[in-house]
Amino acid sequence: MAVLTRAIDNLHVRCRNAYLDDHCHAEEYCPQECAWTGPLGQWAMHAAQECPVEICSCTVCGYKCPRGQMKGHLGSVDCVEGAVQKRTVEMEQKVRKETDRSRGLQQSLEVVTCERQELEWKWNEERDQNRMLVEQNAWLRHSKETQKKTSQIKIARLKREKKELTMQVALLEQRVQQEREVQRGRSRRAKKKPRSSSTSSSSTTTNSHSTTTNSSKRIRAVSNGHELEVHAMERL
């Protein structure tokens, strides 16, 4: 394989631009025939560096012409104008690209601004709702504490009233018990000592006095504020 490749590279050939005169259709120039001959392996280097008929591009303005004409083109007015035009086109393309990029960035900025405004609006709304919830929570806590204090006051008052009522009931029971004892004492005396009318009258007076005395011995309840004081009269 290497022998075949070496044999092909050593083939004696002419430059491929040797017959361009017969087939030239270019409008700006008509290349001349190249008379180079040599090994096939060296033709690529010849076409890239030496062939005067090979078409190449100007490194300044991009103008294409045969290599043999490139020396006369470099530095000419056409080359300078072409370079300026090429540079102008490149700058216009860059400006257009930067303009499109700037327009895209502006649109992106507008979108970001709208999103930022929307986020601020939502944040303000959530902040207001949070503040409202905090105020409602504080109001409910205060209302609950107020109701609790009111309930405690009512319970304490009811306990005092219950205590007062219990003492009043106890006093009433004691009073009833004393009246019953007085009635039993009267009944026993009436059975043991029957007397005359005068005696009976005297007894009636005595009983009346005893009733008055017993009445004075009743327990008197005095209410002072929320406390109940009990005063008992001395028995005869």
C-alpha positions in Angstrom: 0.0 0.0 0.0 2.8 2.4 0.8 4.6 1.5 -2.4 1.4 2.3 -4.4 0.9 5.6 -2.6 4.5 6.6 -3.3 4.1 5.6 -6.9 1.0 7.8 -7.3 2.7 10.8 -5.6 5.7 10.5 -8.0 3.5 10.7 -11.1 4.5 13.5 -13.3 1.5 15.9 -13.8 0.8 19.4 -15.0 -0.9 22.1 -12.9 -4.7 21.9 -13.0 -4.9 25.5 -14.0 -3.0 24.8 -17.3 -6.2 24.8 -19.4 -8.2 27.6 -17.8 -7.9 29.8 -21.0 -10.1 27.4 -22.9 -12.8 27.3 -20.2 -12.6 30.8 -18.7 -16.1 32.4 -18.0 -15.1 34.9 -15.3 -16.3 38.5 -15.9 -13.7 40.4 -13.8 -10.6 38.6 -15.0 -9.4 35.8 -17.3 -6.5 33.7 -15.7 -3.5 32.7 -17.7 -2.4 29.2 -18.3 0.0 27.8 -15.7 3.0 25.9 -17.2 4.0 24.1 -13.9 4.8 20.4 -14.2 6.0 18.1 -11.4 5.2 15.2 -9.1 1.6 14.9 -8.0 2.6 15.0 -4.3 4.0 18.5 -4.7 1.1 20.0 -6.6 -1.0 20.9 -3.5 1.9 23.0 -2.2 2.4 24.6 -5.6 -1.3 25.5 -5.8 -1.3 26.9 -2.3 1.9 29.0 -2.5 3.3 29.4 -6.0 0.6 29.0 -8.8 0.1 32.4 -10.3 -3.3 31.4 -11.8 -4.8 29.9 -8.5 -7.6 32.1 -7.3 -7.0 33.4 -3.8 -8.7 36.0 -1.5 -7.2 39.3 -0.5 -6.4 39.4 3.3 -7.3 43.1 3.5 -10.6 43.5 1.6 -11.5 39.9 0.6 -11.3 40.5 -3.1 -10.7 37.4 -5.1 -8.2 37.3 -8.0 -5.4 35.1 -9.4 -2.3 35.1 -7.2 -0.3 36.7 -10.0 -2.5 39.8 -9.9 -2.6 40.0 -6.0 0.6 42.0 -5.8 -0.8 44.8 -8.0 -4.1 44.7 -6.1 -2.7 45.0 -2.5 -2.5 48.7 -1.5 -4.5 49.9 -4.4 -7.5 52.3 -4.2 -9.9 49.4 -4.8 -8.2 47.4 -2.1 -8.6 50.2 0.4 -12.2 51.0 -0.6 -13.0 47.3 -0.4 -11.4 47.1 3.0 -13.4 50.1 4.2 -16.6 48.6 2.7 -15.8 45.2 4.2 -15.1 46.8 7.6 -18.3 48.9 7.3 -20.3 45.8 6.5 -18.8 44.0 9.5 -19.5 47.0 11.8 -23.0 47.3 10.5 -23.5 43.6 11.2 -22.1 44.0 14.7 -24.2 47.1 15.3 -27.3 45.2 14.1 -26.4 42.3 16.2 -25.8 44.5 19.3 -29.0 46.3 18.6 -30.9 43.1 18.4 -29.2 42.0 21.6 -30.0 45.3 23.3 -33.6 45.0 22.2 -33.7 41.5 23.6 -32.1 42.7 26.9 -34.7 45.6 27.0 -37.5 43.1 26.6 -36.0 40.8 29.2 -35.6 43.9 31.5 -39.3 44.8 31.0 -40.4 41.2 31.8 -38.2 41.2 34.9 -39.5 44.6 36.0 -43.1 43.4 35.5 -42.3 40.2 37.5 -40.6 42.3 40.2 -43.7 44.6 40.5 -46.0 41.6 40.6 -43.8 40.0 43.4 -43.8 43.3 45.3 -47.6 43.5 45.0 -48.0 39.9 46.2 -45.5 40.5 49.0 -47.3 43.7 50.1 -50.6 41.8 50.0 -49.3 38.9 52.1 -47.7 41.4 54.5 -51.1 43.2 54.9 -52.8 39.8 55.4 -50.2 38.8 57.9 -50.6 42.1 59.8 -54.4 41.6 59.8 -54.0 38.1 61.1 -51.7 39.3 63.9 -54.1 42.0 64.9 -57.0 39.6 64.8 -55.0 37.1 66.9 -54.2 39.8 69.4 -57.8 40.9 69.6 -59.0 37.3 70.1 -56.4 36.8 72.8 -57.4 40.0 74.5 -61.1 39.1 74.2 -60.4 35.6 75.5 -58.5 37.0 78.5 -61.3 39.6 79.2 -63.9 36.8 79.0 -61.8 34.7 81.3 -61.4 37.5 83.9 -65.2 38.2 83.6 -66.0 34.6 84.1 -63.6 34.4 87.1 -65.3 37.5 88.6 -68.8 36.0 88.0 -67.7 32.7 89.5 -66.3 34.4 92.6 -69.5 36.4 92.9 -71.6 33.3 92.6 -69.5 31.6 95.2 -70.0 34.5 97.6 -73.7 34.6 96.9 -73.8 30.8 97.4 -72.0 31.2 100.7 -74.4 34.0 101.8 -77.4 31.9 100.8 -76.0 28.9 102.6 -75.5 31.1 105.8 -79.0 32.6 105.4 -80.5 29.1 105.0 -78.5 27.9 108.1 -79.9 31.0 110.0 -83.4 30.3 108.9 -83.1 26.6 109.9 -81.8 27.7 113.3 -84.6 30.2 113.7 -87.2 27.6 112.8 -85.6 25.2 115.2 -85.7 27.8 118.0 -89.4 28.6 117.3 -90.2 24.8 117.4 -88.4 24.6 120.8 -90.4 27.5 122.1 -93.6 26.0 120.9 -92.8 22.6 122.6 -91.9 24.5 125.8 -95.3 26.2 125.8 -97.0 22.9 125.2 -95.3 21.2 128.1 -96.0 24.1 130.5 -99.7 24.1 129.5 -100.0 20.4 130.2 -98.2 20.5 133.6 -99.8 23.6 135.2 -103.5 24.3 134.4 -104.4 27.7 135.8 -107.4 30.0 136.3 -108.5 32.7 134.0 -106.4 35.2 135.9 -103.6 32.8 135.9 -104.3 32.1 132.3 -104.3 35.9 131.6 -101.1 36.2 133.5 -99.8 33.2 131.6 -100.8 34.8 128.4 -99.0 38.0 129.4 -96.0 35.9 130.4 -96.2 33.9 127.1 -96.4 37.2 125.2 -93.4 38.5 127.1 -91.7 35.1 126.5 -92.5 35.4 122.8 -91.1 38.9 122.7 -88.1 37.7 124.6 -87.7 34.7 122.3 -88.1 36.9 119.3 -85.3 39.1 120.7 -83.2 35.9 121.0 -83.5 35.3 117.3 -80.4 35.5 115.3 -80.0 38.6 113.3 -78.1 38.5 110.0 -76.3 41.6 108.9 -74.9 41.8 105.3 -71.8 43.9 105.1 -70.5 44.1 101.5 -69.7 40.6 100.3 -69.3 39.1 103.8 -72.1 38.0 106.1 -71.8 38.5 109.8 -74.0 36.7 112.3 -74.9 38.2 115.6 -76.8 36.1 118.2 -78.6 37.6 121.1 -78.0 36.3 124.6 -80.5 33.8 125.7 -82.5 34.4 128.9 
